[in-house]
């Protein structure tokens, strides 16, 4: 069995809205933070910047590490689809470099349909993964511990 996959996520907030990538499945649209797997020999901040260029077409400044999350697939609602997945996610606060309008990046993920700003007031109405993101963004960065555990 292989070890956990290391993944980085970008938390980009502007004017009370967070930047999200959009996908679609049989239940409809879903949303998540931009990000993905770190490549061998790549620093974490480089991985965040690369993923933002690839998924949302944005140049970002990488700030503080805000949250760390385990995703152990067998513990969650997608256990039948991801029974052997173990991913460690590092979520960084980021800011945009220059003006930005939501657009797909140079290499969007398979199944990624779009990019959008979602105002904090509409988060509870969206299907967002992980689900705890709705709470975390509502409380602000200092309201929770850095390590979140194996949460959804």
C-alpha positions in Angstrom: 0.0 0.0 0.0 1.3 3.5 -0.8 1.5 6.4 1.6 -0.7 9.4 1.9 -0.9 11.9 -1.0 0.1 15.4 -0.1 -2.2 18.1 -1.5 -2.2 21.9 -1.3 -5.3 24.2 -1.3 -5.6 27.9 -1.9 -8.0 30.0 0.2 -8.5 33.1 -1.9 -10.9 35.6 -0.3 -11.8 39.0 -1.8 -14.6 41.4 -0.8 -16.4 38.8 1.3 -16.3 36.1 -1.4 -14.1 33.0 -1.7 -12.8 31.7 -5.1 -14.0 28.1 -5.8 -13.7 25.6 -8.6 -16.9 24.0 -9.9 -17.5 20.4 -10.9 -20.6 18.4 -11.8 -21.8 14.9 -11.0 -25.1 13.1 -10.9 -26.3 15.2 -8.0 -25.5 18.5 -9.8 -22.9 21.2 -9.2 -20.3 20.9 -6.4 -17.5 23.3 -5.3 -14.1 23.1 -3.8 -11.0 25.2 -3.2 -8.5 25.3 -6.0 -5.5 23.0 -5.4 -4.0 19.6 -6.0 -1.1 17.3 -5.5 2.4 18.4 -4.7 5.0 17.2 -7.3 8.3 15.6 -6.3 10.9 18.3 -5.7 8.4 21.1 -5.6 8.1 23.4 -2.6 4.7 23.8 -1.1 4.3 27.4 -2.1 5.4 26.5 -5.7 2.7 23.8 -5.7 0.0 26.3 -4.6 1.0 28.8 -7.3 1.1 26.1 -10.0 -2.3 24.7 -9.1 -3.8 28.2 -9.1 -2.4 28.9 -12.6 -3.6 25.5 -13.8 -7.1 25.5 -12.3 -8.2 29.1 -12.0 -5.8 31.0 -14.3 -4.6 33.2 -11.4 -1.3 34.3 -10.1 -1.3 34.3 -6.3 0.9 35.2 -3.3 1.0 32.4 -0.9 0.5 33.4 2.7 0.1 31.6 6.0 -0.7 27.9 6.4 -4.2 28.0 7.9 -5.5 24.5 8.2 -4.3 20.9 7.8 -6.8 18.2 7.0 -6.6 14.4 6.7 -9.0 12.8 4.2 -9.2 9.1 4.8 -11.6 7.9 2.2 -13.0 4.9 4.0 -14.3 7.2 6.8 -16.5 9.4 4.6 -19.5 9.4 2.3 -17.4 8.4 -0.7 -16.0 5.3 0.9 -17.2 3.0 -1.8 -15.5 5.2 -4.4 -12.3 6.0 -2.4 -11.8 3.2 0.0 -8.0 3.3 -0.1 -7.5 7.1 -0.5 -5.5 8.9 2.2 -4.8 12.5 1.4 -3.2 15.1 3.7 -4.3 18.6 2.6 -2.5 21.8 3.5 -4.7 24.9 3.1 -2.9 28.2 2.6 -4.3 31.7 2.7 -3.5 33.4 -0.6 -4.0 36.7 -2.3 -4.4 37.5 -6.0 -1.6 39.3 -7.9 -3.3 42.0 -10.0 -6.8 42.1 -11.3 -8.7 38.8 -11.8 -11.9 37.6 -13.3 -12.9 33.9 -12.8 -11.7 31.8 -15.6 -10.4 28.2 -16.2 -6.7 28.0 -16.0 -4.2 26.3 -18.3 -4.8 22.8 -17.1 -8.1 22.4 -15.3 -8.8 19.2 -13.5 -10.8 16.5 -15.3 -14.4 17.2 -14.6 -13.8 20.9 -13.7 -16.4 23.0 -15.3 -15.8 26.4 -14.0 -14.5 28.9 -11.5 -16.6 31.4 -9.5 -16.6 33.7 -6.6 -19.1 32.6 -3.8 -20.1 35.2 -1.2 -19.8 34.0 2.3 -23.6 34.4 2.7 -24.3 31.9 0.0 -21.9 29.2 1.1 -24.6 27.3 3.1 -26.6 26.9 -0.1 -23.8 25.4 -2.1 -22.5 21.8 -2.1 -19.0 22.4 -1.0 -16.2 19.8 -0.3 -15.1 19.4 2.3 -18.3 20.4 4.1 -16.4 21.9 7.1 -15.2 24.7 4.8 -18.5 26.4 5.2 -18.0 26.7 9.0 -14.3 27.5 8.7 -14.8 30.4 6.4 -17.6 31.7 8.5 -15.6 31.8 11.7 -12.4 33.4 10.2 -8.9 32.0 10.2 -8.2 32.3 13.9 -11.3 30.5 15.2 -10.2 26.9 14.7 -7.1 24.9 15.4 -4.7 24.4 12.5 -5.0 20.6 12.5 -8.6 19.7 11.7 -8.3 15.9 11.8 -10.1 13.5 9.4 -13.1 15.7 8.6 -15.5 16.3 5.8 
